[in-house]
């Protein structure tokens, strides 16, 4: 796994991690966010994840958020680094975001505690208006990754 190039630093006072889950047949499991105003992307579809605590590494944050939001308790080796992005969050904070993928996830194994799980094929992602633009861009990176051998 490649290390993150951004995290808490002089430019980024906030950090977050996101995880894209894929099914064995190549669909993606995303999160339809609750439609409440005080969260990032309310009512939109994006990956699972959330804000880091100051002491956390990107992997620690991703694994904690994954367990909190889906019930999946995964080892660090289950995550595959995807990308780092510097962005302004919905409150205007400069945030370092690190994204990972986890493959071979059975949607029936999830216990989603925030929002709702949505399972989409790549064609459905392209047509679904609730999928965020940043999510679409990151999903394009997943399509470009070499797939692990079975």
C-alpha positions in Angstrom: 0.0 0.0 0.0 1.4 3.4 -0.9 1.5 6.0 1.9 -0.6 9.1 1.8 1.2 12.2 0.6 -1.1 14.6 2.5 -2.4 14.5 6.0 -2.4 16.9 8.9 0.2 19.5 8.1 0.7 23.3 7.9 -1.8 23.6 5.1 -4.3 21.0 6.2 -5.8 21.5 9.7 -8.4 18.8 9.0 -8.1 15.3 7.5 -10.5 12.6 6.3 -10.4 9.1 4.8 -12.8 7.4 2.4 -13.2 3.8 1.4 -14.7 2.6 -1.9 -16.1 -1.0 -1.5 -16.4 -3.2 -4.5 -18.3 -6.5 -4.9 -16.8 -9.7 -6.3 -18.7 -9.0 -9.6 -17.3 -5.5 -10.0 -20.1 -3.4 -8.7 -19.4 -0.6 -6.2 -21.0 -0.2 -2.8 -21.5 3.4 -1.9 -23.3 5.4 0.8 -26.5 7.3 0.2 -25.9 10.0 2.8 -28.6 11.1 5.3 -30.4 14.2 4.1 -29.5 16.4 7.0 -27.9 19.9 6.6 -25.0 19.6 9.0 -23.0 16.9 7.1 -20.9 16.8 4.0 -22.9 15.9 0.9 -26.4 15.5 2.5 -28.7 13.3 0.4 -25.9 12.5 -2.1 -24.2 9.2 -2.9 -20.5 8.9 -2.1 -18.0 6.5 -0.5 -18.0 5.5 3.1 -15.7 7.5 5.4 -15.3 10.5 7.5 -13.1 12.9 9.5 -9.9 11.9 11.2 -9.1 12.4 14.8 -5.8 14.2 15.4 -3.8 11.2 16.5 -4.9 8.9 13.6 -3.0 7.8 10.5 -4.9 7.7 7.3 -5.3 3.9 7.5 -6.4 4.1 11.1 -9.0 6.6 10.2 -10.3 4.6 7.2 -10.5 1.4 9.2 -12.3 3.1 12.1 -14.8 4.8 9.7 -15.3 1.5 7.8 -16.2 -0.3 11.0 -18.4 2.5 12.4 -20.4 2.9 9.2 -20.6 -0.6 7.8 -19.7 -3.0 10.7 -16.7 -4.4 8.7 -13.7 -4.9 10.9 -10.9 -5.2 8.4 -7.1 -5.6 8.8 -4.9 -2.8 7.3 -3.9 -5.1 4.5 -7.4 -5.3 3.2 -7.2 -1.6 2.0 -5.6 -0.6 -1.2 -4.4 3.1 -1.5 -6.3 5.0 -4.3 -5.5 8.7 -4.0 -5.0 11.8 -1.9 -7.0 15.0 -2.5 -6.7 18.4 -1.0 -10.1 20.1 -0.7 -12.2 22.6 1.2 -14.8 20.7 3.3 -18.4 21.9 3.6 -17.4 24.2 6.5 -14.5 25.8 4.5 -11.7 23.9 6.2 -8.7 22.9 4.1 -8.9 19.1 4.4 -6.4 16.4 3.3 -8.5 13.4 2.1 -7.0 10.0 1.6 -9.0 7.3 -0.3 -8.7 3.5 -0.3 -10.5 0.6 -2.0 -11.5 -2.7 -0.5 -12.5 -5.5 -3.0 -14.6 -8.6 -2.7 -17.2 -7.2 -0.3 -20.6 -8.9 0.0 -23.3 -6.2 0.4 -25.3 -8.6 2.6 -22.5 -8.5 5.1 -22.8 -4.8 5.8 -24.5 -3.3 8.8 -24.9 0.3 7.7 -25.3 2.8 10.6 -25.4 6.0 8.7 -27.4 6.6 5.5 -28.0 3.6 3.3 -25.8 1.3 1.2 -26.3 1.6 -2.5 -24.9 -1.1 -4.9 -24.3 0.2 -8.4 -22.7 -1.0 -11.6 -20.3 1.3 -13.4 -23.1 2.1 -15.9 -25.5 2.9 -13.1 -23.0 5.2 -11.4 -22.6 7.1 -14.7 -26.4 7.7 -14.8 -27.2 8.3 -11.1 -27.6 12.0 -10.5 -27.1 11.7 -6.7 -23.5 10.4 -7.1 -21.1 13.3 -6.3 -18.7 14.5 -9.0 -15.7 13.8 -6.8 -17.0 10.3 -6.3 -17.3 9.8 -10.0 -13.7 11.1 -10.5 -12.3 8.7 -7.9 -14.3 5.8 -9.3 -12.7 6.4 -12.6 -9.3 5.8 -10.9 -10.5 2.5 -9.6 -11.4 1.4 -13.1 -7.8 2.2 -14.2 -6.3 0.1 -11.4 -4.9 -3.4 -12.2 -7.3 -5.9 -10.7 -5.9 -8.4 -8.1 -5.6 -11.9 -9.4 -8.0 -14.5 -7.9 
